[in-house]
Amino acid sequence: MIDLRSDTVTRPSDEMRVAASEADVGDDVYREDPTVNELEAEAAAAVGMEAALYVPTGTMGNQVAARTHTDRGEELLCERESHVYKWEVGGLAQLSGLQPRTVDGGSRGTITPSDIHEGYVEEDTHRPGTGLLCLENTHNSKGGVAIAPEEIDAAADAAHELDIPVHVDGARVFNAAVAHDVDASRVVREVDSVMFCLSKGLGAPVGSMLAGSEAFIERARRHRKLFGGGMRQAGIIAAPGLEALSNVDRLAEDHENAAVLAEGLDDIDGLAVQSPETNIVLVETEPTAEEFLERVADEGVQGTAFGEHVVRFCTHLDIDRSDVERAVEDVRRAMT
Ligand SMILES: *Cc1c(COP(=O)(O)O)cnc(C)c1O
């Protein structure tokens, strides 16, 4: 099977397994786990923030960020197809008492300064007030779109003028940085916090990071405990995360493989493919996504349904050029 369902399906490397078995550990709720402390310092540096917090999942990172930036009853402004709104079980309402207000970010999922001015709600006797702007980069549902640093800056400036803090759901922020050939710290230079996943393109078995100012992370640490994410000898899983941070530069390979995959698939009758910006390839399928996926699975390829007639394929650490070339041939066979 060539598993292109997600970049979360990677298996930990031998180095990661060795790092886990040899990790120096302590009780991280007491902040005595040296491996977690090292990971938090390195992660903060990787995105140019003062501090970072190790969390079990990206979802928890986003939810802790939302809770930490806001007060109950406020609004959170986000894109209509954003992960935090669409794929996190309504956590904004359930965990933080927030009312999401969505912006249609168009084909690229971008939020512009005018969207922010339009969506902004000033608190008064009747209205809740906007408490947070959440951006997503890369944008998953739009097909791994890498939003430019300047667009993030512009949105952040507009929000800050209105006294609204800005969080970036950067589950794949390093893919965005590599696509724009800049450091991740440049992508999030003007925002207040960022979450990124170690467990996606970077290949760690578990874990995500939430980064921001010292004071923000200090408060986020309490909310992580509240949400059940205070872990003990977490160095065992943080150690592979440290290894994962060295996989940033190789994300370019995933992007090249995605481009090769997209070009090959676009040649096949019954499929239409946009050229990808990062490691996510969205394929429009003439048959329903469900039928297409059944047919390609019979030929040894897996993907994810992303709409009635849309399938997502993801390239990742466990997929090389020969895999994507084979996948194209397998899909061609499935479609003829
Ligand atoms: C995967 C993902 C998350 C959540 O990460 P989990 O570790 O799966 O909880 C958040 N945002 C985006 C854009 C994602 O793709």
The ligand as an SDF file (V2000), in Angstrom:
LIG
                    3D

 15 15  0  0  0  0  0  0  0  0999 V2000
   -3.6840   18.2430   11.8690 C   0  0  0  0  0  0  0  0  0  0  0  0
   -4.0690   19.6410   12.0600 C   0  0  0  0  0  0  0  0  0  0  0  0
   -4.3620   20.1330   13.3480 C   0  0  0  0  0  0  0  0  0  0  0  0
   -4.5050   19.2600   14.5690 C   0  0  0  0  0  0  0  0  0  0  0  0
   -3.4630   18.4210   14.8670 O   0  0  0  0  0  0  0  0  0  0  0  0
   -3.7320   17.0500   15.6640 P   0  0  0  0  0  0  0  0  0  0  0  0
   -2.3770   16.7370   16.1960 O   0  0  0  0  0  0  0  0  0  0  0  0
   -4.2180   16.0790   14.6490 O   0  0  0  0  0  0  0  0  0  0  0  0
   -4.7230   17.3200   16.7260 O   0  0  0  0  0  0  0  0  0  0  0  0
   -4.6510   21.4750   13.4660 C   0  0  0  0  0  0  0  0  0  0  0  0
   -4.6500   22.2890   12.4060 N   0  0  0  0  0  0  0  0  0  0  0  0
   -4.3660   21.8520   11.1580 C   0  0  0  0  0  0  0  0  0  0  0  0
   -4.3630   22.8220   10.0320 C   0  0  0  0  0  0  0  0  0  0  0  0
   -4.0900   20.5090   10.9440 C   0  0  0  0  0  0  0  0  0  0  0  0
   -3.8430   20.0840    9.7010 O   0  0  0  0  0  0  0  0  0  0  0  0
  1  2  1  0
  2  3  1  0
  2 14  2  0
  3  4  1  0
  3 10  2  0
  4  5  1  0
  5  6  1  0
  6  7  2  0
  6  8  1  0
  6  9  1  0
 10 11  1  0
 11 12  2  0
 12 13  1  0
 12 14  1  0
 14 15  1  0
M  END
$$$$
